[in-house]
């Protein structure tokens, strides 16, 4: 059957929040100075890095043949001014933005940091991004911040905490957010809810959307010795508002190989294959090529973006069969 354009399956989305999508686009929280308030479902973008600011703003940079949007890490722009904001303001006048938070600690047992949340709201209000996202992870405990995204034990108690934090974040921002599936290196014995069910229940209870990081699926499946396709088959694809594609490295120690989600290379063949599988069952969604370590020349990034866009455009002209999460 043909793909339904709805982007998430929430039982009772909270009143007053901006829907993630209409028929062909993902909505932002309001009109921007450039008049762009939405991303087409077949949009492709990449990470915005300071070494590329000037090239992106140059007259020679062709908007039509480049990225449709850029994504930034929220915490890099929590300052009030300076060069980062001058460049980001200029880029926002030409391109849509996605804001990706890494420090809110949605999965933490303690309360959310209200100052951090206030800074995030100020940034979202300032730039009116098309997408806002965070991670199913924690990185803070008792006022101490850790330089990593740490895993959440998947239990009913943790689900209640995560849902409260997502609700608080969405109420503060006045819009929906997307929550990203984690990369896993171990499984907790205490976890009694499959990750896909945990994410789906969170989306239903809070009205948030999901960010499907396909590289994280590949990394986790290898490390936990599970099937990435089985994970995708059980994922709530109707809730997906954005897709991430990234690279990983192999860490060989004591005869055991771990895949490390380091965002330091192009998406692997396994990632592209699973992306094709996702598109076949869900249809196109705004897709980001994520590259944070050993960042290459902009042309290299845009070549990967072009590959993603080609797949998105090809899929948008076909009928796709949706397999419901189970």
C-alpha positions in Angstrom: 0.0 0.0 0.0 1.1 3.6 -0.4 2.9 5.3 2.4 0.9 7.4 4.9 2.5 10.9 5.3 1.9 11.0 9.0 5.2 11.3 10.9 4.4 10.0 14.3 1.8 7.8 16.1 0.9 9.6 19.3 -2.3 8.6 21.1 -3.0 12.1 22.3 -0.5 14.8 21.2 -0.4 17.6 23.7 -2.4 20.6 22.6 -0.5 23.6 21.3 2.5 21.7 20.0 3.5 22.1 16.4 2.9 18.9 14.4 6.0 17.2 13.0 4.7 17.0 9.5 1.9 17.5 7.0 1.6 15.8 3.7 5.1 16.6 2.3 7.0 18.5 4.9 8.3 18.6 8.5 7.2 21.8 10.2 9.2 24.2 12.3 7.9 26.3 15.2 7.2 29.3 13.0 8.1 31.6 10.2 11.8 32.6 10.0 13.4 35.7 8.5 13.9 33.7 5.3 10.3 32.6 5.2 11.3 28.9 5.3 9.2 27.1 7.9 9.4 23.5 6.7 11.6 20.8 5.4 10.5 18.6 2.5 10.4 14.9 3.4 13.1 14.2 0.8 15.5 16.8 2.3 19.1 15.9 2.9 21.6 17.8 5.0 24.8 17.6 6.9 26.6 18.7 10.0 27.6 22.4 10.1 31.3 22.9 11.1 33.2 26.2 11.7 35.8 25.4 9.1 33.1 25.4 6.4 31.3 28.6 7.4 33.0 30.9 4.9 32.6 28.5 2.0 28.9 28.0 2.7 28.4 31.7 2.7 30.5 32.4 -0.5 28.9 33.5 -3.7 30.2 30.4 -5.4 28.3 28.1 -3.1 25.2 26.9 -4.9 22.3 26.4 -2.5 20.2 24.4 -5.0 22.8 21.7 -5.5 24.2 21.6 -1.9 22.6 20.7 1.4 18.9 21.4 2.1 19.7 22.0 5.8 22.5 22.0 8.3 22.5 20.6 11.8 24.3 22.1 14.8 25.0 20.8 18.3 22.9 23.1 20.6 25.5 23.5 23.3 28.1 25.0 20.8 25.8 28.1 20.5 24.7 28.7 24.1 26.8 31.9 24.2 25.0 35.2 23.6 27.1 36.4 20.6 30.4 36.4 18.9 31.5 34.8 15.6 29.6 31.6 16.0 26.3 33.4 16.1 27.2 35.8 13.3 27.9 32.9 11.0 25.0 30.9 12.1 22.6 33.8 11.6 23.9 34.4 8.1 23.6 30.7 7.3 20.1 30.5 8.8 19.0 33.2 6.3 19.8 30.8 3.4 19.2 27.4 4.9 17.0 25.5 7.3 18.5 24.4 10.5 18.2 21.3 12.7 19.3 21.7 16.4 20.7 18.6 18.0 21.2 18.7 21.8 23.7 16.5 23.5 23.7 17.7 27.1 20.1 17.8 28.4 20.4 14.3 30.0 16.9 13.2 29.1 17.6 9.8 30.5 19.1 10.9 33.8 17.5 10.0 37.1 17.7 13.5 38.5 15.8 16.6 37.4 16.6 18.4 34.2 19.0 21.3 34.5 16.7 24.4 34.2 19.5 26.7 33.1 20.4 24.3 30.3 16.8 24.0 29.3 16.4 27.8 29.3 19.5 28.2 27.1 18.1 25.6 24.7 14.8 27.5 24.5 16.6 30.8 23.8 18.5 29.1 21.0 15.4 27.6 19.5 13.5 30.8 19.8 16.3 32.7 18.1 16.8 30.4 15.1 13.4 28.7 14.7 14.9 25.4 13.4 12.9 22.9 11.4 13.9 20.2 13.8 15.0 19.9 17.4 16.3 16.6 18.8 18.0 15.0 21.8 19.2 11.5 22.9 17.9 8.6 24.8 20.8 8.9 27.2 22.1 10.6 30.3 25.3 12.6 30.9 24.8 14.4 34.2 24.4 13.3 37.8 24.3 15.5 40.9 25.6 18.5 39.0 28.6 16.6 37.5 28.6 16.4 33.7 30.3 13.5 31.9 31.8 13.9 28.4 29.8 11.0 27.0 26.2 9.9 26.3 25.6 7.1 28.8 23.0 4.3 28.4 19.6 4.1 30.0 18.4 1.0 31.8 15.2 0.1 29.9 12.6 -0.4 32.7 9.2 1.0 33.5 10.7 3.3 36.1 13.1 4.7 33.5 10.3 5.1 31.0 8.3 7.2 33.5 11.4 9.4 34.1 12.2 9.8 30.4 8.5 10.7 29.6 8.5 13.4 32.3 11.7 14.9 31.0 10.4 14.8 27.4 7.1 16.4 28.5 9.0 19.1 30.4 11.3 19.9 27.4 8.4 20.1 25.0 6.4 22.3 27.3 9.3 24.6 27.8 10.1 24.8 24.0 6.5 25.0 23.0 7.0 22.3 20.3 7.8 18.7 19.8 11.2 17.2 19.9 12.7 14.1 18.4 14.5 11.5 20.6 17.4 9.5 19.0 18.0 5.8 19.5 21.3 5.2 21.2 24.4 3.3 20.2 24.9 0.4 22.6 28.1 -1.4 23.7 26.4 -3.6 26.4 23.0 -4.7 27.6 21.8 -4.3 31.2 20.4 -7.4 32.9 17.8 -5.1 34.6 16.4 -4.0 31.3 13.0 -5.6 30.7 11.6 -3.6 27.8 13.0 -4.0 24.3 14.5 -0.7 23.1 12.1 -0.4 20.2 9.1 -0.8 22.5 10.6 1.7 25.0 11.0 4.3 22.3 7.5 3.7 20.8 5.8 3.9 24.3 7.7 7.2 24.9 6.5 8.6 21.6 2.9 7.6 22.3 2.8 8.9 25.9 4.5 12.3 25.1 3.7 13.0 21.5 7.4 13.4 20.7 8.9 12.1 17.5 11.9 9.8 16.9 15.2 10.4 15.3 16.4 7.1 13.7 20.1 6.9 13.7 20.8 4.1 11.3 24.5 4.0 12.1 23.6 3.4 15.8 21.4 0.5 14.8 24.3 -1.1 12.9 26.8 -0.4 15.7 24.4 -1.8 18.4 23.4 -4.9 16.5 27.1 -5.8 16.0 28.0 -5.2 19.6 25.0 -7.0 21.0 25.0 -9.7 18.4 21.5 -9.0 17.1 20.0 -8.3 13.7 19.8 -4.7 12.5 17.0 -5.6 10.2 15.0 -7.2 13.0 15.5 -4.0 15.0 14.2 -1.9 12.0 11.2 -4.2 11.6 10.2 -3.5 15.2 10.9 0.2 15.1 8.0 2.7 15.1 8.8 4.1 11.7 5.7 6.3 11.6 7.2 8.3 14.5 10.4 9.1 12.6 10.9 12.8 11.9 14.6 12.6 10.9 17.2 10.1 10.0 20.9 10.2 10.8 23.6 8.5 8.7 27.1 8.4 10.0 30.3 6.4 10.2 31.8 4.1 12.8 35.2 2.6 13.5 36.3 -0.9 14.7 38.1 -1.4 18.0 39.9 -4.7 18.1 40.9 -5.8 21.6 41.6 -9.2 23.0 40.1 -10.8 19.9 36.8 -9.0 20.3 35.8 -6.3 17.8 33.5 -3.5 19.0 32.0 -1.0 16.6 32.4 2.5 17.9 30.0 5.3 17.0 32.6 8.0 16.3 31.1 9.9 13.4 34.6 10.0 11.9 34.0 8.6 8.4 31.5 8.2 5.7 28.5 5.9 6.2 29.4 2.3 5.7 27.8 0.0 3.2 25.8 -1.6 5.9 24.4 1.8 6.9 23.4 2.6 3.3 21.8 -0.8 2.9 19.7 -0.4 6.1 18.8 3.1 4.9 17.5 1.6 1.7 15.5 -0.9 3.8 14.0 2.0 5.9 13.0 4.0 2.8 11.3 0.9 1.3 9.0 0.6 4.3 8.6 4.2 5.5 9.3 6.5 2.6 11.5 9.6 2.7 12.3 11.6 5.8 14.7 14.5 6.3 18.1 12.8 6.4 21.4 14.1 7.8 24.9 12.9 7.0 26.6 13.2 10.5 30.4 13.7 10.6 32.0 15.1 13.7 35.5 13.7 13.9 38.2 14.0 11.3 35.9 16.3 9.4 36.8 16.3 5.6 36.4 19.1 3.0 32.9 20.3 2.5 32.8 18.8 -1.0 33.3 15.3 0.6 30.4 15.9 2.9 28.2 17.2 0.1 29.0 14.1 -2.0 27.5 11.9 0.8 24.5 14.3 1.0 24.0 13.9 -2.8 23.9 10.1 -2.4 21.3 10.4 0.4 19.3 12.9 -1.6 19.3 10.6 -4.7 17.9 7.7 -2.6 15.3 10.0 -1.0 14.1 11.4 -4.3 14.0 8.0 -5.9 11.9 6.6 -3.1 9.5 9.6 -3.1 8.4 8.6 -6.7 7.6 5.0 -5.7 5.0 3.3 -3.7 6.3 2.0 -0.4 4.9 -0.7 1.9 4.7 0.2 5.6 5.3 -2.6 8.0 3.9 -1.6 11.4 6.1 -1.8 14.5 5.5 -5.0 16.4 
